[in-house]
């Protein structure tokens, strides 16, 4: 660990990405009641997501060398959180782009990198 990021001898960023996703998943779990609250607007939930969850995932991301596998992991995590915010389950069979449009999100986490 150096300045909040994991440094490896083989210059791989896999462990750092997995660690960041794990930290953000912990935040998502702690905010579980907020995601399911009916009296909180989706705009507020998306703002919380961007400020609390995305900032943890993207911390130190400028040092990462992203491969397709890493992009997929980040995308899967992000969509799981956004589906939770919308209250959509896998049975609803909604497309990812439709969920992002419903939440008024222009770019995903990989595009922000």
N, C-alpha and C positions, 0 to 999 in steps of 0.2 A: 504494500500500500504506500502510495506517495501522493500527497495532496488530494486525497479522496478517490484516487484511481488505482486500479491494480496494474502493476507493471510486471510483465513476464519476460523471461530471458529469450523466448522465441518470437517476440514482438507480435504475439497474438492478442487480440482484444476480446476473445470469446468469454473468458472468465469475467472481465470487467462488464461486458454487456449483460451476461447472466446475473451478475451481482446487482447491477442497476435495475434490471427488471424485477428481481426479487425484492429489493428495497421498495420499489414503486408498488408492487403487489401487496406488500404489507400496509402501505398507506391506503390502497383501495379497500382492503379488508376492514381497516379501522373506520373508514367512511361509509361502511355498508348501509347504515341507517339513513344517511343523507341521500345516497343513490336511489333508495327505494321510497323516499318521502314524497308524498303526493303534493304537499303544500309548498315545495321548493321548485322553482321554475327550472326548465331545462337550460336556460341561459346561465343561471347561477351555477348549475351543476357542471356545465362545460367550462365555465370560468374557474371553478375549483379544480377541475381536471387539468386544465392548462397550467395553473399556478402551482398546484401541489404535486401532481403525478408526473406531468411531462417534464417539469423542471428537474425532478430527481432522475428520470430516465436519461435526459439529455446532458446531465452534468458531465463535463470532461469528454463529451462526445467528439469534439474536434480532433482528438488524438486517435480516434478509431479508424481502422481501415475496414470498411464495410464490404462484406461479401454477400451473395444472394441469401445464404443461410441466415446471416445476421439480420438482413432486411426483413426476411420472412418472420423471424422471431419477434422483432419489434412490431411488425404489422399485426401479428396474431394477438400480441398483448394489448395493443391499442384498441383493436376491434372488440376484444373481450370486455374492456372497460366501457367503451362507447355503447355496446349492446346492453350492458348493465345499467347505464344511465338512461337509455331509452326504454328499458323494461322489455327488451326483445329477447326471446329465447331462440335456440337453434330450430325448434319446431316451427317457428313463425316463417322461416325461410325467406328472410329479407336480405337483399344484397347489401354489401358493405357500402357501396356508393350511395345507396338510398338512405342508409343510417347517417352517413356523414352529411348528406344534404339536409336531412331532417334536423340535425343539430347545428346546421350552418357552419360546418368546418370545411375550410377551403383546401388545406393541405394536411397530409398525414405526417406522422412523426419522421418517416424516412425522408420525405421531401423537405422537412425543416432542417435536417442535417445537411 
